[in-house]
Amino acid sequence: MGYKILSINPGATSTKVSLSEDKNPLVIEVLRHSAEELKAFPKTLDQLEYRKNLVVEFLQKNHFKISDLAAVVGRGGPFKPLSSGTYRVNQKMLSNIKSGNVLADHVSNLGALIAYELTKDTQVPAFIVDPVSVDELIPVARISGMPELERISLSHALNIKMVARKAASELKRKYEELNLIIVHLGSGISVTSHLKGQMIDVSNANDGGPLAPQRTGSLPATGLAKLCLSGKYTYSEMYDKITKKGGLLAYLGTDNVEEIEKRADSGDEKARLIYEAMVYQIAKEIGAMSATLSGKVDAIVLTGGIARSDRLVNMIKERVGFLSKVLVFPGEDELEALTLGALRVLTKEEKEKEY
């Protein structure tokens, strides 16, 4: 009998759950949450009991009890800076989340809480894996140009670290032996450089990097300062403009890459230009990351939802293929990443880490 693992990934409008035996998924389900249901909860943390109960119902429907499991693993949120790995949920982590002592109020913070609530009266361990705040930056990468503003490591670390291992497997080498540039292509775009198993630099999608479907990426600093002080916007409105309503959405009224490609094909010159600008900026950021590795790049790896677009991938390859081979792992299977992280600890391939 293998290790049975329950993985939980809370998202804005759903909670994705899977039951796996070792690496093999037995059941995967997306538990949807309507806007009306979520309206009842003023704060993100108020959703805990509601989401936990839906996971309990999922287990009951599939005839599983917590005691049948080897581990429960939840997605980790923007906690304090942490090195990569699988962490057991402990009281310090729970206290930080509940007190708001985290980098952001994000629904992913619920992953650890749900995992703990399900297991607290059992011997089953609760884990999180590679949270958003994985921070392995080298000291020089933290310097921004303004002492008051240190560069912060926030990225799609869960998927990026899983894909790093997949790339290593394809290259028939260990992740710890490779220099990689890994690009997560989603509503925000993270471009990261990896030196011998350490993610040494990150283009935090909230603060910079390429323009993306919903995020602005890097902006002209003096113009941004002027806009912020114009009196037209509150801080929260500016934050939304930068992180949720920027990029493709701001220019074209949609963040759907497939729709934009169709518009470009039908003669929409603005759609073509903005799409090409995104590709240009992604390629430029990859080039910058190659410098952090002194040009010694074993592979460039593309992943994330919009890596499913052959057009986008091929356009990026045309610009950066001279640097190294390009590997593509489309999509972002965070449930798989959670399961594999827990499994590495259960099989003693890795040691669990303490928060």
C-alpha positions as CSV (number, residue, x, y, z in Angstrom):
1,M,0.0,0.0,0.0
2,G,1.3,3.5,-0.9
3,Y,1.1,6.8,0.9
4,K,-2.4,8.3,0.6
5,I,-2.1,12.1,0.6
6,L,-4.8,14.8,0.6
7,S,-3.7,18.0,-1.2
8,I,-5.6,21.3,-0.8
9,N,-5.2,24.5,-3.0
10,P,-7.5,27.4,-1.9
11,G,-8.1,29.9,-4.8
12,A,-10.1,33.0,-5.1
13,T,-13.3,31.3,-6.3
14,S,-12.6,27.6,-5.6
15,T,-10.7,25.1,-3.5
16,K,-9.0,22.5,-5.5
17,V,-8.5,19.1,-3.8
18,S,-7.0,15.8,-4.7
19,L,-6.5,12.4,-3.1
20,S,-3.4,10.6,-4.3
21,E,-1.7,7.3,-3.6
22,D,2.0,8.1,-3.9
23,K,2.3,10.1,-7.2
24,N,-0.9,8.8,-8.6
25,P,-4.1,10.9,-8.2
26,L,-7.2,8.9,-7.2
27,V,-9.7,11.7,-7.2
28,I,-9.4,15.4,-8.2
29,E,-12.2,17.9,-7.6
30,V,-12.7,21.6,-7.9
31,L,-15.0,22.9,-5.1
32,R,-16.6,26.1,-6.5
33,H,-17.5,29.1,-4.3
34,S,-20.0,31.6,-5.7
35,A,-19.6,35.3,-5.1
36,E,-22.8,35.2,-3.0
37,E,-21.4,32.6,-0.7
38,L,-18.1,34.4,-0.2
39,K,-19.8,37.7,0.4
40,A,-20.8,36.4,3.8
41,F,-17.2,36.5,5.0
42,P,-15.8,40.0,5.5
43,K,-12.2,38.7,5.8
44,T,-10.3,36.0,4.0
45,L,-9.6,34.1,7.3
46,D,-13.4,34.1,8.0
47,Q,-13.7,31.5,5.2
48,L,-11.8,28.9,7.1
49,E,-14.7,26.9,8.5
50,Y,-16.7,27.1,5.3
51,R,-13.9,25.8,3.1
52,K,-12.8,23.2,5.6
53,N,-16.3,21.7,5.8
54,L,-16.4,21.4,2.0
55,V,-13.2,19.4,2.1
56,V,-14.7,17.2,4.8
57,E,-17.7,16.6,2.6
58,F,-15.3,15.7,-0.3
59,L,-13.6,13.1,1.9
60,Q,-16.9,11.6,3.0
61,K,-18.2,11.4,-0.5
62,N,-15.1,9.5,-1.5
63,H,-15.3,7.3,1.6
64,F,-12.0,8.5,3.1
65,K,-11.3,9.4,6.7
66,I,-8.4,11.5,7.9
67,S,-7.0,8.5,9.7
68,D,-6.7,6.8,6.3
69,L,-4.2,9.4,5.2
70,A,-0.4,9.6,5.5
71,A,-0.4,13.4,5.2
72,V,-2.6,16.4,4.5
73,V,-0.8,19.2,2.6
74,G,-2.1,22.7,1.9
75,R,-0.8,25.5,-0.3
76,G,1.5,27.9,1.4
77,G,0.9,31.6,1.2
78,P,3.0,34.8,1.3
79,F,4.5,34.0,4.7
80,K,7.8,35.4,6.0
81,P,10.8,34.7,3.7
82,L,11.6,31.0,3.7
83,S,13.9,28.6,1.9
84,S,12.4,26.1,-0.5
85,G,11.0,22.9,0.9
86,T,8.2,21.1,2.8
87,Y,7.3,22.5,6.2
88,R,5.2,20.9,8.9
89,V,2.4,23.3,10.0
90,N,3.2,24.4,13.5
91,Q,1.8,26.9,16.0
92,K,4.2,29.7,15.0
93,M,3.0,29.4,11.4
94,L,-0.7,29.4,12.5
95,S,-0.1,32.3,14.8
96,N,1.5,34.4,12.1
97,I,-1.3,33.7,9.7
98,K,-4.1,34.5,12.2
99,S,-2.4,37.7,13.5
100,G,-1.7,39.0,9.9
101,N,2.1,38.7,10.4
102,V,2.5,37.7,6.7
103,L,3.5,39.6,3.6
104,A,0.0,39.7,2.2
105,D,-3.6,38.8,3.0
106,H,-4.1,36.1,0.4
107,V,-6.5,33.2,0.1
108,S,-3.5,30.8,-0.1
109,N,-2.9,31.5,3.6
110,L,-5.9,29.3,4.2
111,G,-4.1,26.2,2.9
112,A,-2.1,25.7,6.1
113,L,-5.1,26.5,8.3
114,I,-7.4,23.9,6.6
115,A,-4.7,21.2,6.7
116,Y,-4.1,21.8,10.4
117,E,-7.8,21.9,11.3
118,L,-8.3,18.6,9.6
119,T,-5.4,16.8,11.3
120,K,-5.1,18.5,14.7
121,D,-6.8,15.7,16.6
122,T,-4.9,12.9,14.8
123,Q,-1.4,11.7,14.3
124,V,-1.5,12.7,10.6
125,P,1.0,15.4,9.7
126,A,-0.1,18.7,8.1
127,F,2.4,20.3,5.6
128,I,2.8,23.2,3.3
129,V,5.2,23.1,0.3
130,D,7.2,25.9,-1.4
131,P,5.1,28.9,-0.4
132,V,4.8,32.1,-2.5
133,S,7.5,33.7,-0.2
134,V,10.3,31.2,-1.0
135,D,13.4,33.4,-0.7
136,E,16.8,32.2,-1.8
137,L,18.0,35.5,-3.2
138,I,21.7,36.2,-3.1
139,P,22.5,39.5,-1.2
140,V,23.3,41.5,-4.4
141,A,19.9,40.6,-5.8
142,R,18.1,42.4,-2.9
143,I,19.5,45.8,-3.7
144,S,17.0,48.0,-5.5
145,G,18.6,51.4,-6.0
146,M,16.6,53.0,-3.1
147,P,17.7,52.0,0.5
148,E,14.1,52.2,1.7
149,L,12.9,49.7,-0.8
150,E,14.6,46.3,-0.7
151,R,13.8,43.8,-3.5
152,I,11.4,41.1,-2.2
153,S,11.2,37.5,-3.4
154,L,7.6,36.6,-4.2
155,S,7.0,34.2,-7.1
156,H,5.0,31.2,-8.3
157,A,7.5,29.1,-6.3
158,L,5.3,26.0,-5.9
159,N,5.0,25.4,-9.6
160,I,8.5,26.7,-10.4
161,K,10.3,24.4,-8.1
162,M,8.3,21.4,-9.3
163,V,9.1,22.2,-12.9
164,A,12.8,22.7,-12.0
165,R,12.8,19.0,-10.9
166,K,11.0,17.9,-14.1
167,A,13.5,19.8,-16.2
168,A,16.4,18.2,-14.3
169,S,14.8,14.8,-15.0
170,E,14.5,15.5,-18.7
171,L,18.1,16.7,-18.8
172,K,19.1,13.5,-16.8
173,R,20.8,15.5,-14.2
174,K,20.1,16.7,-10.6
175,Y,18.5,20.1,-10.1
176,E,21.4,20.9,-7.7
177,E,23.8,20.6,-10.6
178,L,22.0,22.9,-13.1
179,N,21.8,26.6,-13.9
180,L,18.2,27.3,-15.1
181,I,16.0,30.2,-16.1
182,I,12.4,29.4,-15.3
183,V,9.5,31.5,-16.4
184,H,6.0,31.1,-15.0
185,L,3.6,32.5,-17.5
186,G,0.3,33.2,-15.8
187,S,-1.9,36.2,-15.0
188,G,1.3,37.5,-13.5
189,I,4.7,36.5,-14.9
190,S,7.6,35.4,-12.7
191,V,11.1,35.1,-14.3
192,T,13.6,33.4,-12.1
193,S,17.2,32.3,-12.2
194,H,18.4,29.1,-10.5
195,L,22.1,28.4,-9.6
196,K,22.8,24.8,-8.6
197,G,19.3,24.3,-6.9
198,Q,19.0,27.8,-5.4
199,M,16.5,30.4,-6.8
200,I,19.0,33.3,-6.7
201,D,17.0,36.0,-8.4
202,V,13.3,36.7,-9.1
203,S,11.3,39.2,-11.0
204,N,8.5,39.7,-8.4
205,A,5.4,39.9,-10.6
206,N,3.8,42.5,-8.3
207,D,6.8,44.8,-8.5
208,G,8.4,44.4,-11.9
209,G,9.3,42.1,-14.7
210,P,7.4,41.9,-18.0
211,L,3.9,43.2,-18.5
212,A,1.5,40.3,-18.1
213,P,-2.2,39.5,-18.6
214,Q,-3.2,41.3,-15.4
215,R,0.0,43.0,-14.1
216,T,1.9,46.0,-15.3
217,G,5.4,44.7,-14.8
218,S,8.1,47.3,-14.5
219,L,6.9,50.9,-14.9
220,P,8.6,54.3,-15.5
221,A,9.4,55.2,-11.9
222,T,9.1,59.0,-12.0
223,G,5.8,58.8,-14.0
224,L,4.5,56.2,-11.5
225,A,5.4,58.5,-8.6
226,K,3.6,61.4,-10.3
227,L,0.5,59.3,-10.9
228,C,0.4,58.1,-7.3
229,L,0.6,61.6,-6.0
230,S,-2.0,63.1,-8.5
231,G,-4.8,62.6,-6.0
232,K,-6.8,60.6,-8.6
233,Y,-6.2,57.3,-6.9
234,T,-6.1,55.8,-3.4
235,Y,-3.3,53.3,-2.5
236,S,-5.7,50.3,-2.9
237,E,-6.8,51.6,-6.3
238,M,-3.2,52.0,-7.5
239,Y,-2.4,48.5,-6.1
240,D,-5.2,47.1,-8.1
241,K,-4.1,48.9,-11.3
242,I,-0.7,47.5,-10.9
243,T,-1.5,43.9,-9.8
244,K,-5.0,43.1,-11.1
245,K,-6.0,45.5,-13.8
246,G,-2.8,46.2,-15.6
247,G,-1.0,44.6,-18.6
248,L,-3.0,43.1,-21.4
249,L,-6.2,43.8,-19.5
250,A,-5.5,47.6,-19.2
251,Y,-4.5,47.9,-22.9
252,L,-7.0,45.6,-24.5
253,G,-9.9,45.1,-22.1
254,T,-9.2,41.4,-21.8
255,D,-6.6,39.2,-20.2
256,N,-7.5,36.2,-22.4
257,V,-4.4,35.4,-24.5
258,E,-6.3,33.2,-26.9
259,E,-8.8,36.0,-27.6
260,I,-6.0,38.5,-28.2
261,E,-4.3,36.2,-30.6
262,K,-7.5,35.9,-32.6
263,R,-7.9,39.7,-32.6
264,A,-4.3,40.1,-33.9
265,D,-5.0,37.5,-36.6
266,S,-8.1,39.4,-37.7
267,G,-6.1,42.6,-38.3
268,D,-6.3,44.3,-34.9
269,E,-3.0,46.2,-34.9
270,K,-3.2,47.3,-31.3
271,A,-3.8,43.7,-30.1
272,R,-0.8,42.6,-32.2
273,L,1.5,45.3,-30.8
274,I,0.6,44.8,-27.1
275,Y,0.9,41.0,-27.5
276,E,4.4,41.4,-29.1
277,A,5.4,43.9,-26.4
278,M,4.6,41.2,-23.8
279,V,6.8,38.7,-25.6
280,Y,9.5,41.3,-26.1
281,Q,9.6,42.1,-22.3
282,I,9.5,38.4,-21.3
283,A,12.5,37.8,-23.6
284,K,14.3,40.9,-22.3
285,E,13.8,39.6,-18.7
286,I,15.2,36.2,-19.6
287,G,18.2,37.9,-21.1
288,A,18.7,39.8,-17.9
289,M,18.5,36.6,-15.8
290,S,21.1,35.0,-18.0
291,A,23.5,37.7,-16.8
292,T,22.9,36.6,-13.2
293,L,24.2,33.2,-14.2
294,S,27.2,34.7,-16.1
295,G,25.7,33.3,-19.3
296,K,26.1,29.7,-18.1
297,V,22.5,28.5,-18.7
298,D,21.7,24.8,-19.0
299,A,18.1,25.4,-20.0
300,I,15.3,28.0,-20.2
301,V,12.1,26.5,-18.9
302,L,8.6,27.9,-19.7
303,T,5.6,26.9,-17.6
304,G,2.2,28.2,-16.5
305,G,-1.2,28.5,-18.1
306,I,-0.3,30.6,-21.1
307,A,2.6,28.4,-21.9
308,R,-0.1,26.3,-23.6
309,S,0.0,28.8,-26.5
310,D,2.3,27.5,-29.2
311,R,2.4,30.9,-30.7
312,L,3.6,32.6,-27.5
313,V,6.2,29.9,-26.9
314,N,7.6,30.0,-30.4
315,M,7.9,33.8,-30.3
316,I,9.8,33.6,-27.0
317,K,12.1,30.8,-28.4
318,E,12.9,33.0,-31.5
319,R,14.2,35.7,-29.2
320,V,16.1,33.7,-26.5
321,G,16.9,30.4,-28.2
322,F,20.5,31.6,-28.8
323,L,21.0,31.5,-25.0
324,S,20.2,27.9,-24.4
325,K,17.7,25.1,-25.2
326,V,14.1,25.9,-24.2
327,L,12.0,23.3,-22.4
328,V,8.2,23.7,-22.0
329,F,6.0,22.3,-19.3
330,P,2.6,24.0,-19.9
331,G,0.0,24.5,-17.1
332,E,0.5,24.8,-13.4
333,D,-0.5,21.6,-11.5
334,E,-0.2,22.9,-8.0
335,L,-2.0,19.9,-6.5
336,E,0.7,17.6,-8.0
337,A,3.4,19.9,-6.6
338,L,1.9,19.7,-3.2
339,T,1.5,15.9,-3.3
340,L,5.1,15.4,-4.5
341,G,6.4,17.8,-1.8
342,A,4.7,15.8,1.0
343,L,5.8,12.5,-0.6
344,R,9.4,13.5,-0.6
345,V,9.2,13.9,3.1
346,L,7.2,10.7,3.7
347,T,9.7,8.7,1.7
348,K,12.7,10.4,3.4
349,E,14.0,11.8,0.2
350,E,13.9,15.1,2.0
351,K,13.7,16.2,5.6
352,E,10.7,18.3,6.6
353,K,11.6,21.9,7.5
354,E,10.6,23.8,10.6
355,Y,8.9,27.2,10.2
